[in-house]
Amino acid sequence: MMFMIGQGERVLVVGPPEPRHCPRCDEVTGFEPQLRYKFAEFDLLFGMVYAKRYQLACPQCQHGWVLDTRTMERTLGGVPIPFRLQFGLAIGLALAAAIAVAAWRFNA
Ligand SMILES: [Zn+2]
């Protein structure tokens, strides 16, 4: 049994700002490399991440570019998302399967 208790969106800054000219602000601003993702939480343990993307964004207007996920994760040496959100759904499904198998064995 899983109950969805929340969902949200997070933006993590994953590196030092790069000065770039922002066409929308029409000035040079410190563009931040960011990881933006949406997540759903089912309880305190299980979660799910979706719509994950890396981007270089203007801190003033959020205008920016999408960065290549594989390149970014190689540079960062991993995915900076909490373990329970990143793999929570898989853990939850594995637990549910284990319980289902146990129940099936019990009945047989
Ligand atoms: Zn801007």
Backbone and ligand atoms as CSV (ligand in chain L), in Angstrom:
chain,resi,resn,atom,element,x,y,z
A,1,MET,N,N,0.856,-1.202,0.000
A,1,MET,CA,C,0.000,0.000,0.000
A,1,MET,C,C,0.889,1.249,0.000
A,2,MET,N,N,0.671,2.090,-0.957
A,2,MET,CA,C,1.456,3.315,-0.987
A,2,MET,C,C,0.504,4.507,-1.051
A,3,PHE,N,N,0.802,5.489,-0.244
A,3,PHE,CA,C,-0.012,6.692,-0.242
A,3,PHE,C,C,0.842,7.869,-0.669
A,4,MET,N,N,0.352,8.560,-1.646
A,4,MET,CA,C,1.101,9.731,-2.082
A,4,MET,C,C,0.893,10.843,-1.066
A,5,ILE,N,N,1.975,11.305,-0.479
A,5,ILE,CA,C,1.803,12.376,0.499
A,5,ILE,C,C,2.349,13.704,0.011
A,6,GLY,N,N,3.019,13.683,-1.112
A,6,GLY,CA,C,3.488,14.981,-1.554
A,6,GLY,C,C,4.213,14.919,-2.872
A,7,GLN,N,N,4.316,16.046,-3.485
A,7,GLN,CA,C,5.133,16.149,-4.678
A,7,GLN,C,C,5.658,17.561,-4.785
A,8,GLY,N,N,6.676,17.718,-5.559
A,8,GLY,CA,C,7.240,19.046,-5.657
A,8,GLY,C,C,8.304,19.123,-6.722
A,9,GLU,N,N,8.948,20.244,-6.740
A,9,GLU,CA,C,9.998,20.478,-7.709
A,9,GLU,C,C,11.181,21.069,-6.965
A,10,ARG,N,N,12.370,20.608,-7.319
A,10,ARG,CA,C,13.566,21.148,-6.676
A,10,ARG,C,C,14.545,21.617,-7.724
A,11,VAL,N,N,15.259,22.654,-7.376
A,11,VAL,CA,C,16.334,23.137,-8.228
A,11,VAL,C,C,17.597,23.165,-7.384
A,12,LEU,N,N,18.588,22.388,-7.799
A,12,LEU,CA,C,19.869,22.360,-7.099
A,12,LEU,C,C,20.899,23.055,-7.960
A,13,VAL,N,N,21.706,23.879,-7.340
A,13,VAL,CA,C,22.838,24.469,-8.052
A,13,VAL,C,C,23.983,23.480,-7.945
A,14,VAL,N,N,24.505,23.043,-9.090
A,14,VAL,CA,C,25.492,21.967,-9.071
A,14,VAL,C,C,26.900,22.409,-9.469
A,15,GLY,N,N,27.120,23.713,-9.553
A,15,GLY,CA,C,28.461,24.159,-9.900
A,15,GLY,C,C,28.588,25.654,-9.763
A,16,PRO,N,N,29.810,26.157,-9.972
A,16,PRO,CA,C,30.029,27.600,-9.863
A,16,PRO,C,C,29.365,28.349,-11.020
A,17,PRO,N,N,28.929,29.592,-10.783
A,17,PRO,CA,C,28.276,30.369,-11.838
A,17,PRO,C,C,29.241,30.723,-12.970
A,18,GLU,N,N,28.698,30.776,-14.174
A,18,GLU,CA,C,29.488,31.176,-15.338
A,18,GLU,C,C,28.937,32.488,-15.866
A,19,PRO,N,N,29.791,33.502,-16.031
A,19,PRO,CA,C,29.293,34.756,-16.598
A,19,PRO,C,C,28.925,34.576,-18.068
A,20,ARG,N,N,27.678,34.887,-18.399
A,20,ARG,CA,C,27.216,34.786,-19.782
A,20,ARG,C,C,26.284,35.949,-20.073
A,21,HIS,N,N,26.195,36.262,-21.335
A,21,HIS,CA,C,25.258,37.305,-21.729
A,21,HIS,C,C,23.869,36.713,-21.841
A,22,CYS,N,N,22.945,37.270,-21.082
A,22,CYS,CA,C,21.574,36.781,-21.145
A,22,CYS,C,C,20.787,37.620,-22.142
A,23,PRO,N,N,20.247,36.987,-23.192
A,23,PRO,CA,C,19.511,37.750,-24.205
A,23,PRO,C,C,18.219,38.365,-23.667
A,24,ARG,N,N,17.664,37.779,-22.624
A,24,ARG,CA,C,16.409,38.311,-22.103
A,24,ARG,C,C,16.651,39.502,-21.183
A,25,CYS,N,N,17.674,39.404,-20.309
A,25,CYS,CA,C,17.997,40.526,-19.422
A,25,CYS,C,C,18.841,41.574,-20.152
A,26,ASP,N,N,19.422,41.160,-21.285
A,26,ASP,CA,C,20.327,42.004,-22.048
A,26,ASP,C,C,21.475,42.520,-21.191
A,27,GLU,N,N,22.045,41.621,-20.395
A,27,GLU,CA,C,23.251,41.949,-19.650
A,27,GLU,C,C,23.955,40.651,-19.283
A,28,VAL,N,N,25.199,40.779,-18.825
A,28,VAL,CA,C,25.949,39.598,-18.408
A,28,VAL,C,C,25.565,39.250,-16.971
A,29,THR,N,N,25.101,38.019,-16.784
A,29,THR,CA,C,24.744,37.571,-15.435
A,29,THR,C,C,25.484,36.265,-15.153
A,30,GLY,N,N,25.504,35.861,-13.913
A,30,GLY,CA,C,26.182,34.625,-13.534
A,30,GLY,C,C,25.276,33.428,-13.718
A,31,PHE,N,N,25.335,32.830,-14.894
A,31,PHE,CA,C,24.479,31.675,-15.185
A,31,PHE,C,C,24.855,30.494,-14.297
A,32,GLU,N,N,23.854,29.892,-13.688
A,32,GLU,CA,C,24.115,28.792,-12.778
A,32,GLU,C,C,23.827,27.445,-13.422
A,33,PRO,N,N,24.778,26.504,-13.311
A,33,PRO,CA,C,24.437,25.145,-13.723
A,33,PRO,C,C,23.499,24.537,-12.672
A,34,GLN,N,N,22.363,24.108,-13.110
A,34,GLN,CA,C,21.349,23.618,-12.168
A,34,GLN,C,C,20.850,22.239,-12.551
A,35,LEU,N,N,20.435,21.530,-11.551
A,35,LEU,CA,C,19.698,20.292,-11.775
A,35,LEU,C,C,18.283,20.565,-11.292
A,36,ARG,N,N,17.333,20.444,-12.208
A,36,ARG,CA,C,15.937,20.680,-11.858
A,36,ARG,C,C,15.191,19.361,-11.977
A,37,TYR,N,N,14.440,19.024,-10.977
A,37,TYR,CA,C,13.655,17.797,-11.084
A,37,TYR,C,C,12.365,17.889,-10.303
A,38,LYS,N,N,11.422,17.088,-10.741
A,38,LYS,CA,C,10.153,16.982,-10.046
A,38,LYS,C,C,10.125,15.645,-9.349
A,39,PHE,N,N,9.455,15.594,-8.224
A,39,PHE,CA,C,9.398,14.329,-7.514
A,39,PHE,C,C,8.045,14.141,-6.855
A,40,ALA,N,N,7.738,12.893,-6.629
A,40,ALA,CA,C,6.541,12.538,-5.881
A,40,ALA,C,C,6.987,11.664,-4.728
A,41,GLU,N,N,6.417,11.877,-3.557
A,41,GLU,CA,C,6.753,11.066,-2.393
A,41,GLU,C,C,5.518,10.296,-1.976
A,42,PHE,N,N,5.713,9.021,-1.709
A,42,PHE,CA,C,4.576,8.182,-1.336
A,42,PHE,C,C,4.466,8.021,0.172
A,43,ASP,N,N,5.592,7.957,0.816
A,43,ASP,CA,C,5.623,8.036,2.274
A,43,ASP,C,C,7.022,8.504,2.614
A,44,LEU,N,N,7.451,8.332,3.840
A,44,LEU,CA,C,8.758,8.888,4.187
A,44,LEU,C,C,9.898,8.168,3.493
A,45,LEU,N,N,9.635,6.962,2.987
A,45,LEU,CA,C,10.706,6.159,2.433
A,45,LEU,C,C,10.746,6.187,0.911
A,46,PHE,N,N,9.568,6.141,0.297
A,46,PHE,CA,C,9.543,5.926,-1.137
A,46,PHE,C,C,9.234,7.196,-1.907
A,47,GLY,N,N,9.941,7.334,-2.996
A,47,GLY,CA,C,9.684,8.492,-3.828
A,47,GLY,C,C,10.012,8.174,-5.262
A,48,MET,N,N,9.748,9.126,-6.113
A,48,MET,CA,C,9.971,8.920,-7.522
A,48,MET,C,C,10.383,10.249,-8.137
A,49,VAL,N,N,11.406,10.194,-8.961
A,49,VAL,CA,C,11.866,11.402,-9.633
A,49,VAL,C,C,11.456,11.347,-11.091
A,50,TYR,N,N,10.951,12.440,-11.592
A,50,TYR,CA,C,10.634,12.501,-13.015
A,50,TYR,C,C,10.966,13.906,-13.515
A,51,ALA,N,N,10.980,14.052,-14.807
A,51,ALA,CA,C,11.277,15.353,-15.426
A,51,ALA,C,C,12.588,15.928,-14.926
A,52,LYS,N,N,13.616,15.071,-14.885
A,52,LYS,CA,C,14.939,15.520,-14.438
A,52,LYS,C,C,15.682,16.157,-15.605
A,53,ARG,N,N,16.241,17.324,-15.368
A,53,ARG,CA,C,17.075,17.892,-16.420
A,53,ARG,C,C,18.118,18.853,-15.861
A,54,TYR,N,N,19.239,18.881,-16.540
A,54,TYR,CA,C,20.297,19.805,-16.185
A,54,TYR,C,C,20.167,21.020,-17.082
A,55,GLN,N,N,20.433,22.178,-16.525
A,55,GLN,CA,C,20.312,23.390,-17.312
A,55,GLN,C,C,21.280,24.444,-16.794
A,56,LEU,N,N,21.583,25.343,-17.699
A,56,LEU,CA,C,22.387,26.496,-17.336
A,56,LEU,C,C,21.418,27.672,-17.403
A,57,ALA,N,N,21.130,28.276,-16.258
A,57,ALA,CA,C,20.050,29.251,-16.232
A,57,ALA,C,C,20.470,30.592,-15.645
A,58,CYS,N,N,19.902,31.632,-16.202
A,58,CYS,CA,C,20.103,32.976,-15.692
A,58,CYS,C,C,19.424,33.092,-14.324
A,59,PRO,N,N,20.147,33.561,-13.298
A,59,PRO,CA,C,19.558,33.636,-11.961
A,59,PRO,C,C,18.454,34.693,-11.849
A,60,GLN,N,N,18.395,35.613,-12.806
A,60,GLN,CA,C,17.396,36.681,-12.728
A,60,GLN,C,C,16.082,36.306,-13.398
A,61,CYS,N,N,16.166,35.689,-14.590
A,61,CYS,CA,C,14.931,35.436,-15.329
A,61,CYS,C,C,14.723,33.958,-15.643
A,62,GLN,N,N,15.682,33.100,-15.257
A,62,GLN,CA,C,15.603,31.659,-15.469
A,62,GLN,C,C,15.675,31.245,-16.942
A,63,HIS,N,N,15.997,32.205,-17.806
A,63,HIS,CA,C,16.240,31.860,-19.192
A,63,HIS,C,C,17.508,31.015,-19.236
A,64,GLY,N,N,17.553,30.034,-20.118
A,64,GLY,CA,C,18.777,29.240,-20.141
A,64,GLY,C,C,18.779,28.153,-21.186
A,65,TRP,N,N,19.749,27.267,-21.028
A,65,TRP,CA,C,19.932,26.162,-21.958
A,65,TRP,C,C,19.879,24.850,-21.202
A,66,VAL,N,N,19.381,23.844,-21.890
A,66,VAL,CA,C,19.399,22.504,-21.323
A,66,VAL,C,C,20.774,21.904,-21.566
A,67,LEU,N,N,21.336,21.305,-20.522
A,67,LEU,CA,C,22.657,20.685,-20.628
A,67,LEU,C,C,22.509,19.180,-20.823
A,68,ASP,N,N,23.535,18.579,-21.413
A,68,ASP,CA,C,23.499,17.148,-21.660
A,68,ASP,C,C,23.622,16.368,-20.348
A,69,THR,N,N,22.639,15.532,-20.072
A,69,THR,CA,C,22.581,14.800,-18.804
A,69,THR,C,C,23.816,13.928,-18.584
A,70,ARG,N,N,24.213,13.174,-19.621
A,70,ARG,CA,C,25.321,12.240,-19.443
A,70,ARG,C,C,26.630,12.982,-19.162
A,71,THR,N,N,26.848,14.078,-19.890
A,71,THR,CA,C,28.059,14.869,-19.674
A,71,THR,C,C,28.073,15.430,-18.256
A,72,MET,N,N,26.923,15.961,-17.816
A,72,MET,CA,C,26.844,16.557,-16.481
A,72,MET,C,C,27.086,15.519,-15.397
A,73,GLU,N,N,26.502,14.335,-15.541
A,73,GLU,CA,C,26.631,13.330,-14.492
A,73,GLU,C,C,28.042,12.757,-14.462
A,74,ARG,N,N,28.711,12.759,-15.621
A,74,ARG,CA,C,30.101,12.332,-15.630
A,74,ARG,C,C,30.951,13.379,-14.907
A,75,THR,N,N,30.674,14.664,-15.173
A,75,THR,CA,C,31.420,15.751,-14.531
A,75,THR,C,C,31.197,15.750,-13.019
A,76,LEU,N,N,29.949,15.528,-12.613
A,76,LEU,CA,C,29.613,15.575,-11.194
A,76,LEU,C,C,29.998,14.290,-10.470
A,77,GLY,N,N,30.213,13.226,-11.239
A,77,GLY,CA,C,30.543,11.944,-10.635
A,77,GLY,C,C,29.352,11.295,-9.963
A,78,GLY,N,N,28.151,11.622,-10.399
A,78,GLY,CA,C,26.967,11.009,-9.807
A,78,GLY,C,C,25.759,11.879,-9.997
A,79,VAL,N,N,24.663,11.442,-9.448
A,79,VAL,CA,C,23.423,12.200,-9.538
A,79,VAL,C,C,23.115,12.783,-8.161
A,80,PRO,N,N,23.098,14.101,-8.037
A,80,PRO,CA,C,22.901,14.709,-6.703
A,80,PRO,C,C,21.446,14.755,-6.255
A,81,ILE,N,N,20.777,13.624,-6.332
A,81,ILE,CA,C,19.393,13.514,-5.873
A,81,ILE,C,C,19.397,12.541,-4.694
A,82,PRO,N,N,18.636,12.853,-3.620
A,82,PRO,CA,C,18.620,11.943,-2.472
A,82,PRO,C,C,18.274,10.512,-2.888
A,83,PHE,N,N,19.003,9.558,-2.314
A,83,PHE,CA,C,18.865,8.149,-2.660
A,83,PHE,C,C,17.417,7.679,-2.615
A,84,ARG,N,N,16.684,8.053,-1.559
A,84,ARG,CA,C,15.321,7.534,-1.393
A,84,ARG,C,C,14.387,8.042,-2.485
A,85,LEU,N,N,14.707,9.221,-3.047
A,85,LEU,CA,C,13.880,9.722,-4.142
A,85,LEU,C,C,14.285,9.077,-5.451
A,86,GLN,N,N,15.593,8.875,-5.606
A,86,GLN,CA,C,16.090,8.336,-6.862
A,86,GLN,C,C,15.713,6.871,-7.052
A,87,PHE,N,N,15.832,6.098,-5.967
A,87,PHE,CA,C,15.587,4.663,-6.092
A,87,PHE,C,C,14.401,4.195,-5.255
A,88,GLY,N,N,13.689,5.144,-4.669
A,88,GLY,CA,C,12.593,4.795,-3.765
A,88,GLY,C,C,11.535,3.937,-4.405
A,89,LEU,N,N,11.183,4.258,-5.653
A,89,LEU,CA,C,10.124,3.507,-6.317
A,89,LEU,C,C,10.567,2.067,-6.540
A,90,ALA,N,N,11.814,1.889,-6.969
A,90,ALA,CA,C,12.356,0.546,-7.189
A,90,ALA,C,C,12.374,-0.242,-5.888
A,91,ILE,N,N,12.785,0.417,-4.788
A,91,ILE,CA,C,12.819,-0.248,-3.482
A,91,ILE,C,C,11.393,-0.638,-3.062
A,92,GLY,N,N,10.466,0.292,-3.268
A,92,GLY,CA,C,9.069,0.040,-2.913
A,92,GLY,C,C,8.496,-1.138,-3.687
A,93,LEU,N,N,8.784,-1.184,-5.001
A,93,LEU,CA,C,8.283,-2.272,-5.841
A,93,LEU,C,C,8.913,-3.601,-5.440
A,94,ALA,N,N,10.208,-3.578,-5.130
A,94,ALA,CA,C,10.902,-4.799,-4.713
A,94,ALA,C,C,10.307,-5.318,-3.408
A,95,LEU,N,N,10.015,-4.420,-2.474
A,95,LEU,CA,C,9.407,-4.803,-1.205
A,95,LEU,C,C,8.024,-5.390,-1.430
A,96,ALA,N,N,7.234,-4.724,-2.291
A,96,ALA,CA,C,5.886,-5.195,-2.585
A,96,ALA,C,C,5.949,-6.585,-3.212
A,97,ALA,N,N,6.917,-6.802,-4.114
A,97,ALA,CA,C,7.075,-8.105,-4.759
A,97,ALA,C,C,7.463,-9.160,-3.731
A,98,ALA,N,N,8.378,-8.801,-2.824
A,98,ALA,CA,C,8.818,-9.740,-1.790
A,98,ALA,C,C,7.649,-10.135,-0.902
A,99,ILE,N,N,6.814,-9.140,-0.567
A,99,ILE,CA,C,5.647,-9.419,0.274
A,99,ILE,C,C,4.650,-10.308,-0.471
A,100,ALA,N,N,4.467,-10.029,-1.774
A,100,ALA,CA,C,3.547,-10.820,-2.586
A,100,ALA,C,C,4.022,-12.271,-2.659
A,101,VAL,N,N,5.330,-12.467,-2.863
A,101,VAL,CA,C,5.890,-13.828,-2.930
A,101,VAL,C,C,5.708,-14.538,-1.593
A,102,ALA,N,N,5.987,-13.805,-0.507
A,102,ALA,CA,C,5.845,-14.389,0.826
A,102,ALA,C,C,4.397,-14.801,1.069
A,103,ALA,N,N,3.452,-13.945,0.667
A,103,ALA,CA,C,2.038,-14.237,0.863
A,103,ALA,C,C,1.611,-15.443,0.023
A,104,TRP,N,N,2.157,-15.513,-1.204
A,104,TRP,CA,C,1.824,-16.629,-2.093
A,104,TRP,C,C,2.338,-17.950,-1.512
A,105,ARG,N,N,3.553,-17.917,-0.985
A,105,ARG,CA,C,4.132,-19.132,-0.387
A,105,ARG,C,C,3.319,-19.550,0.847
A,106,PHE,N,N,2.885,-18.559,1.588
A,106,PHE,CA,C,2.135,-18.826,2.806
A,106,PHE,C,C,0.815,-19.521,2.475
A,107,ASN,N,N,0.194,-19.077,1.378
A,107,ASN,CA,C,-1.097,-19.631,0.992
A,107,ASN,C,C,-0.966,-21.009,0.346
A,108,ALA,N,N,0.178,-21.292,-0.280
A,108,ALA,CA,C,0.334,-22.536,-1.050
A,108,ALA,C,C,0.689,-23.749,-0.195
L,1,ZN,ZN,ZN,18.240,36.727,-17.701
